[in-house]
Amino acid sequence: MTYYLIEASHELQIIFEQLVLITDYKQKWILTTQIITRAIFNKHSDIYKQH
């Protein structure tokens, strides 16, 4: 019985680790897109200022 519990908790741990990785990846992706968007926006506003 204990063996099954250990196996189950191990499975849950793997799933949890993967979820953490996914959320971490999502946050990095959101940050990256925000930085890129800001960079593009700044570049455009510089172009507008020149005209």
Summary of the structure (lengths in Angstrom):
residues: 51
radius of gyration: 22.0
end to end distance: 75.3
largest distance: 75.3
contacts: 95
relative contact order: 0.07
helix: 96%
strand: 0%
